[in-house]
Amino acid sequence: MILVAEIPLVLMVRKDLPVKNLQEFIAYARANQAKMQFGSGGTGTSAHIGCLLLNQAIGVEIGVSSETVKSHVHNIFEKSGTHSRAEFLAAVFRAR
């Protein structure tokens, strides 16, 4: 196996989540994993895979919020005037 890419990721949480650092987040996640969800840009994105790897590393099963993903994707398409990921990408490349 070879390293193909290295992508930095940032872990962001709601401001009302009672954690101040990664160690507190891990403890909170282990105690409250059934109540937690993560959002990403979609299946297979670096953020999605990063969250799955974090789950595995800390021994939790926090699931992806499908409503969050649908909402973000819908907002992107609505603002761009497109209706699918393919139309959106085509519009981005036309704008270059």
Stockholm file with secondary structure:
# STOCKHOLM 1.0

chainA/1-96         MILVAEIPLVLMVRKDLPVKNLQEFIAYARANQAKMQFGSGGTGTSAHIGCLLLNQAIGVEIGVSSETVKSHVHNIFEKSGTHSRAEFLAAVFRAR
#=GR chainA/1-96 SS CCCCCCCCCCCCCCTTSSCSSHHHHHHHHHHHGGGCEECCSSTTSHHHHHHHHHHHHHTCCCEECHHHHHHHHHHHHHHHTCSSHHHHHHHHHHHC
#=GC SS_cons        CCCCCCCCCCCCCCTTSSCSSHHHHHHHHHHHGGGCEECCSSTTSHHHHHHHHHHHHHTCCCEECHHHHHHHHHHHHHHHTCSSHHHHHHHHHHHC
//
